[in-house]
Amino acid sequence: MSISLSHFTQLIKGEIQLTSSKSESNRALIIRALCGKNFEMENLATAEDTVILKKTLHSILHLSTTNNVLDVGLAGTAMRFLTAYLAIQNGEWTLTGSSRMKERPIRLLVTALHQMGAEIEYIEKEGFPPLKIKGKELIGGKIQVDGSVSSQYISALLLIAPQLKKGLQLDFIGELTSKPYIEMTINMMCYFGVSAAWKNNSITVNNGNYKAKDFIVEADWSSASYWYSMVALAKEAKITLLGLKLNSLQGDAVVAKIYENFGVKTEYLNNGVRLTKTSDFGLRTSDFRLNFSNCPDLAQAVAVTCAALNVPAKLTGLSTLRIKETDRILALQTELCKLGYNVEVEGDDLIILSSLRTEQRGVKQSVSNNKIASCLAMTNTIKTYNDHRMAMAFAPLALLYPITIENPDVVIKSYPNFWKDLERVGFVIE
């Protein structure tokens, strides 16, 4: 299945009730399960990842404690968080997922849990799901983890830390990536009554109990990035995104600062933010460089914006994008190149060169190791690679020219109403 996407006026105006943060929702669900007492969660995300985690946690409570198979599909956060959660629950579990999930590494988390005495086995390929987990009481104590990989591993360990007999001290080795997501985890743990302290390269969580407290989930700043991209590409724009906060738990709120470079002004309201297109574009984009190590989920939207606006850019700190729903670095390069943009990859860096989209077709070129052969057959059809962020990151291009998005339903993973919201501001979907 695919959809054709276009916009005839390049003028967008409207009010959008933005989807809730799945990052906050998923953490709150694990905390509620560990708390042992129910509490209300207002605005819980309807994203597929959150729905899967909620259903799986419910299943765990109602299944027998032996020979249970739990399938989380493509939900990477659920896989990581449940691996740690099940390690301290009484019972035997098989935790599995989609074929892509079986390609996403989990060794670092499992090794850390092994250091605490967890009984976890790899069923198929060493270092990857599916896993056989026999839950038991874990002692905890002091362990070392590599800080340069997915922050979800670290958050998974932190969330169960209060349930460990000796608590947990995590000492980080190497450069820490996605730090704001770890800060979100700690802030939410403290909100629910747990003692946690971060000093230098070490986080200490004391043994204790989560306290039941009602929780309101914020709107999702990661999803807001696609609206920032739309405003940047539009001729005129005034978009109100409801539910976003200035003092947010989410590190991706930095998107407001990033898009000042592309002429997008953010006005904070009592109930959200208002985005408007300004005349400032170009003042700060002659040599655009940005490190995404603390906000990797923003990289795709920014990359597409740079290419579409012909902004030469070097985007770094992208190493974790290799192990997402797809290899997002390769996918970005491939799809932008197919559209006629000049994009190269150096290691884990994405380099967008100064070049305008051309309408030439079938012109044979030499292709180096840093370029993709599909450049030779340009097309306006975007492959999404079962990745929700690929679909949403490329959608704003329809403000400039018609595009086709393959497998558009992938957006349900984080933003189920995305296409309906686009129609509300004048996009034509066929």
KABELSUL-V563078 format. One record per backbone hydrogen bond with DSSP energy under -1.0 kcal/mol. CO is the residue of the C=O (numbers start at 1). NH is the residue of the N-H. E is the energy in kcal/mol with one decimal. If there is no record, write none. Layout:
co & nh & e
CO & NH & E
CO & NH & E
This chain:
co & nh & e
1 & 407 & -3.0
3 & 405 & -2.6
4 & 430 & -2.3
5 & 403 & -2.4
6 & 428 & -3.4
10 & 235 & -2.4
10 & 236 & -1.4
12 & 238 & -2.0
14 & 240 & -2.6
16 & 18 & -1.2
16 & 242 & -3.0
19 & 220 & -2.7
21 & 25 & -2.0
22 & 26 & -2.7
23 & 27 & -1.5
24 & 28 & -2.5
25 & 29 & -2.2
26 & 30 & -1.7
27 & 31 & -2.4
28 & 32 & -2.5
29 & 33 & -2.1
30 & 34 & -2.4
31 & 35 & -2.2
32 & 36 & -1.3
40 & 215 & -2.5
42 & 217 & -2.8
47 & 51 & -2.5
48 & 52 & -2.8
49 & 53 & -2.1
50 & 54 & -2.7
51 & 55 & -2.4
52 & 56 & -2.5
53 & 57 & -2.5
54 & 58 & -1.9
55 & 59 & -2.3
56 & 60 & -2.3
57 & 61 & -1.3
59 & 63 & -1.5
65 & 92 & -2.5
68 & 94 & -3.3
70 & 96 & -2.9
72 & 75 & -2.3
73 & 98 & -2.5
74 & 76 & -1.4
75 & 79 & -2.0
76 & 80 & -2.2
77 & 81 & -3.0
78 & 82 & -2.5
79 & 83 & -1.6
80 & 84 & -1.5
81 & 85 & -2.4
82 & 86 & -3.1
83 & 87 & -1.0
85 & 88 & -1.3
86 & 89 & -1.4
87 & 136 & -2.0
91 & 135 & -2.7
92 & 68 & -1.4
93 & 133 & -3.3
94 & 70 & -3.4
95 & 131 & -2.5
96 & 72 & -2.5
98 & 102 & -1.6
100 & 103 & -1.8
101 & 104 & -1.3
106 & 110 & -2.2
107 & 111 & -3.3
108 & 112 & -2.0
109 & 113 & -2.3
110 & 114 & -2.6
111 & 115 & -2.0
113 & 118 & -2.5
114 & 117 & -2.0
119 & 134 & -2.7
121 & 132 & -2.8
125 & 128 & -2.0
127 & 106 & -2.6
127 & 107 & -1.0
130 & 123 & -2.2
131 & 95 & -2.7
132 & 121 & -2.6
133 & 93 & -3.2
138 & 165 & -1.8
139 & 166 & -3.5
141 & 169 & -3.0
143 & 171 & -2.5
145 & 173 & -2.6
147 & 177 & -2.4
150 & 153 & -1.1
151 & 155 & -2.8
152 & 156 & -2.3
153 & 157 & -1.7
154 & 158 & -2.5
155 & 159 & -2.5
156 & 160 & -1.1
160 & 163 & -1.7
161 & 164 & -1.7
162 & 208 & -2.2
164 & 167 & -1.6
167 & 141 & -2.0
168 & 205 & -3.1
169 & 143 & -2.5
170 & 203 & -2.3
171 & 145 & -2.3
173 & 147 & -2.7
178 & 181 & -1.2
178 & 182 & -1.1
179 & 183 & -2.3
180 & 184 & -2.3
181 & 185 & -1.9
182 & 186 & -2.4
183 & 187 & -2.8
184 & 188 & -2.4
185 & 189 & -2.4
186 & 190 & -2.6
187 & 191 & -2.0
188 & 192 & -1.6
189 & 194 & -2.1
190 & 193 & -1.9
192 & 211 & -3.4
195 & 206 & -2.0
197 & 204 & -2.9
199 & 202 & -1.5
201 & 172 & -2.9
202 & 199 & -2.8
203 & 170 & -3.0
204 & 197 & -2.5
205 & 168 & -2.6
215 & 42 & -2.5
218 & 21 & -2.8
220 & 224 & -1.2
223 & 226 & -1.0
224 & 228 & -2.1
225 & 229 & -2.0
226 & 230 & -1.8
227 & 231 & -2.5
228 & 232 & -2.1
229 & 233 & -1.7
230 & 234 & -1.6
236 & 12 & -2.1
237 & 277 & -1.6
238 & 14 & -1.8
239 & 275 & -3.8
240 & 16 & -3.3
241 & 273 & -2.2
243 & 219 & -1.8
246 & 248 & -1.5
250 & 253 & -1.4
251 & 254 & -1.7
252 & 255 & -2.0
253 & 256 & -1.6
254 & 258 & -2.3
255 & 259 & -2.3
257 & 260 & -1.1
258 & 261 & -1.6
259 & 264 & -2.1
260 & 263 & -1.5
263 & 278 & -3.1
265 & 276 & -1.8
267 & 274 & -2.7
271 & 243 & -2.9
272 & 269 & -3.2
273 & 241 & -2.8
274 & 267 & -2.4
275 & 239 & -2.4
276 & 265 & -2.7
280 & 283 & -1.9
288 & 314 & -2.1
290 & 316 & -2.6
292 & 295 & -1.1
293 & 178 & -4.2
295 & 298 & -1.9
296 & 299 & -1.3
298 & 302 & -2.1
299 & 303 & -2.6
300 & 304 & -2.2
301 & 305 & -2.1
302 & 306 & -2.7
303 & 307 & -2.3
304 & 308 & -2.6
305 & 309 & -2.1
306 & 311 & -3.0
307 & 310 & -1.2
312 & 288 & -1.4
313 & 352 & -2.7
314 & 290 & -1.9
315 & 350 & -2.6
316 & 292 & -3.1
318 & 321 & -2.0
319 & 322 & -1.5
320 & 323 & -1.2
321 & 328 & -2.4
326 & 328 & -1.4
327 & 331 & -2.5
328 & 332 & -2.4
329 & 333 & -2.2
330 & 334 & -2.7
331 & 335 & -2.5
332 & 336 & -2.5
333 & 337 & -2.2
334 & 338 & -1.9
335 & 339 & -1.1
336 & 341 & -2.3
337 & 340 & -1.4
338 & 379 & -1.8
342 & 353 & -2.6
344 & 351 & -3.2
346 & 349 & -2.2
349 & 346 & -2.1
350 & 315 & -3.1
351 & 344 & -2.8
352 & 313 & -2.3
353 & 355 & -1.0
368 & 371 & -1.6
372 & 375 & -2.2
373 & 376 & -2.1
374 & 377 & -1.6
380 & 404 & -2.4
382 & 406 & -2.6
384 & 387 & -2.0
387 & 391 & -1.5
388 & 392 & -1.9
389 & 393 & -2.2
390 & 394 & -1.6
391 & 395 & -1.0
394 & 397 & -1.6
395 & 398 & -2.2
396 & 399 & -2.1
397 & 400 & -2.3
397 & 401 & -1.9
403 & 5 & -3.4
404 & 382 & -3.7
405 & 3 & -2.1
407 & 410 & -1.5
408 & 411 & -1.6
409 & 412 & -1.9
410 & 413 & -1.8
411 & 414 & -1.6
411 & 415 & -3.2
412 & 48 & -3.4
413 & 49 & -1.5
415 & 418 & -1.8
417 & 421 & -2.6
418 & 422 & -1.9
419 & 423 & -1.9
420 & 424 & -1.3
422 & 425 & -1.2
422 & 427 & -2.0
423 & 426 & -1.5
428 & 6 & -1.8
